[in-house]
Amino acid sequence: MCFFLFLNPWVGISACLGAVAATLLAHALRVSKALIKTGLFSLNGSLVGLILGPYVGNNIMMLLITVAGAALAGFILYVLLIQLSFKRGLPVLTVPFVISSWVVLLALHYLDAETTPKLIFLFDWATRFESAIADKLSTNLSLFFRSLSWIFFQDSVILGITAFIILLLHSRIMGFFAQAGFLVSMAVISLIQVFTGVESGVEVWAVFNSIFIAMMLGGLFVTLTVQAAMLALTAAAIGTAITVFIHTPLTAQGLPVLNFPANFVTLLVLGIIGGSIVKAHKFGLNPVPLVNVSSPEKSVRLPKIFSKDKEIKLALPFWGVWCVAQGNHGNLTHWGKGSYAWDFVVLDSNGKSSKGIGRLAEDYYCFGLPVIAPAPGVVVKVEDSVFDNIPPDINAEQNWGNHVIIQHGPNLYSELSHFRYKGIAVKVGQSVVQGDLLGNTGNSGRSMEPHLHYQLQKTITLGSTTVPTKFSDYFKYDDGLGTLIKKGVPNLGDFVSNVVQIPGSQV
């Protein structure tokens, strides 16, 4: 944002002030420091400052309005993080900025305040430089860079060129989709002009939203495949059409389109994909977990969590031979939304789970044994501060005890519970592959004796609705003989192990 201080100090100060206001609100709301460090609050706050600067003018009042607008954006972001990201695995994007900016501009419009957007440049040299560059470019190339400059929510060829250079340095794939989004938008605009005509000034907004959608869906939030590329460009075309048709009614209310169509279309597509992730994979669409979102180049290198038949490939979450103490639809606790879950224990040759009468947690064979990641993903929640129970006592207040939650994709999480006190080996944000050590089995939470609870669920929330699933490539034992199960559901009393085992891990 310091770049804007050289073009228009008022806009630069407004952007910085917006970032500070939104960040301070996040601290006031006691948002975690890790979440604040992602920059989501400062980004949405600074964008409010950037957009309000040209609309409101260069004065102290603009700065006060910016503080109010940025604070509102920060609060909206706080709410949406809970409702979209934490509960549904969807990105917030710049929705808070759009809503906050519209609220402020709508209020100013009805107060009869002047809200005509102005060129950002305050200094003559900057204006002359902008004109000199723009005059040397073709109409279409100028439109491309002007549209791309709305990443900064400003209309400038210079900023558009700057944005494109930054984009290419970050990701050549995103640079490609920026150009592809531009071409798609121009084609759609030409088609609409044949039938209804296009209002003057809408091209920049339409192209910008198309570019935004193409980049978001073309490898950033959905792993790049041929199908994902086709989806991204189709969505970009839809976004262009939406922009053209909402431009007039919004302008009549004194509101700019901003990137509302891009946010709407991107979230709609990601919501549909995330709502049926297994079906999406069958069509070659692989959503990227939010904690892995960085660049398309990095996304394509993420471990694949689905097998060739497009179903999630889960390994049993342990080494050695364990017994199913409670399976799906278990009478004890596995019913209702928690129907599709398993409890695993280790038994000796006499069918006992402990030495002697099992008065201590350490007497149980599975206590302290390693727990492993059942599939690739990212650790999104960890708790390891719950003390282990002395059998047969339970901790009803902290039902799940020490636990790890791994995100495999939107609406697809593994929850593993009842780890040993301080017995978890991974941290939030850590990427894991199948077989990585997560920690050690314990007896924390609602657990009468040491065991491992596993379930595949729809959200990051502890104990959320479970998903019917099967484990892949494991042995089922009958009278000591192992039968290979390529894909199946372990039932109550089954003795099972992964095909690959660690020597000495069996009891």
Stockholm file with secondary structure:
# STOCKHOLM 1.0

chainA/1-507         MCFFLFLNPWVGISACLGAVAATLLAHALRVSKALIKTGLFSLNGSLVGLILGPYVGNNIMMLLITVAGAALAGFILYVLLIQLSFKRGLPVLTVPFVISSWVVLLALHYLDAETTPKLIFLFDWATRFESAIADKLSTNLSLFFRSLSWIFFQDSVILGITAFIILLLHSRIMGFFAQAGFLVSMAVISLIQVFTGVESGVEVWAVFNSIFIAMMLGGLFVTLTVQAAMLALTAAAIGTAITVFIHTPLTAQGLPVLNFPANFVTLLVLGIIGGSIVKAHKFGLNPVPLVNVSSPEKSVRLPKIFSKDKEIKLALPFWGVWCVAQGNHGNLTHWGKGSYAWDFVVLDSNGKSSKGIGRLAEDYYCFGLPVIAPAPGVVVKVEDSVFDNIPPDINAEQNWGNHVIIQHGPNLYSELSHFRYKGIAVKVGQSVVQGDLLGNTGNSGRSMEPHLHYQLQKTITLGSTTVPTKFSDYFKYDDGLGTLIKKGVPNLGDFVSNVVQIPGSQV
#=GR chainA/1-507 SS CTHHHHHCHHHHHHHHHHHHHHHHHHHHTTCCHHHHHTTHHHHHHHHHHHHHHHHHCSSHHHHHHHHHHHHHHHHHHHHHIIIIIIHHCCCCTTHHHHHHHHHHHHHHHHTTCCCCCCCSCCSHHHHHHHHHHHHTSCHHHHHHHHHHGGGTTCCCHHHHHHHHHHHHHHCHHHHHHHHHHHHHHHHHHHHHHHHTCCCTTHHHHHHHHHHHHHHIIIIISBCCCHHHHHHHHHHHHHHHHHHHHHHHHHHHTTCCCTTHHHHHHHHHHHHHHHHTHHHHHHTTCCBCCGGGCSCHHHHTTSCCCBCTTSSBCBCCSBSSCEEEEECTTCSSSCCGGGCSEEEEECCCTTSCSBSTTCCSGGGBTTTTCEEECSSSEEEEEEECCCCBCCTTCCCSTTTTCEEEEEEEETTEEEEEEEEEEEEECCCTTCEECTTCEEEEECCBSSCSSCCEEEEEESSSSTTCCBCCCCEEEEEEEETTEEEEEEEECCCTTCEEEESSCCTTCCC
#=GC SS_cons         CTHHHHHCHHHHHHHHHHHHHHHHHHHHTTCCHHHHHTTHHHHHHHHHHHHHHHHHCSSHHHHHHHHHHHHHHHHHHHHHIIIIIIHHCCCCTTHHHHHHHHHHHHHHHHTTCCCCCCCSCCSHHHHHHHHHHHHTSCHHHHHHHHHHGGGTTCCCHHHHHHHHHHHHHHCHHHHHHHHHHHHHHHHHHHHHHHHTCCCTTHHHHHHHHHHHHHHIIIIISBCCCHHHHHHHHHHHHHHHHHHHHHHHHHHHTTCCCTTHHHHHHHHHHHHHHHHTHHHHHHTTCCBCCGGGCSCHHHHTTSCCCBCTTSSBCBCCSBSSCEEEEECTTCSSSCCGGGCSEEEEECCCTTSCSBSTTCCSGGGBTTTTCEEECSSSEEEEEEECCCCBCCTTCCCSTTTTCEEEEEEEETTEEEEEEEEEEEEECCCTTCEECTTCEEEEECCBSSCSSCCEEEEEESSSSTTCCBCCCCEEEEEEEETTEEEEEEEECCCTTCEEEESSCCTTCCC
//
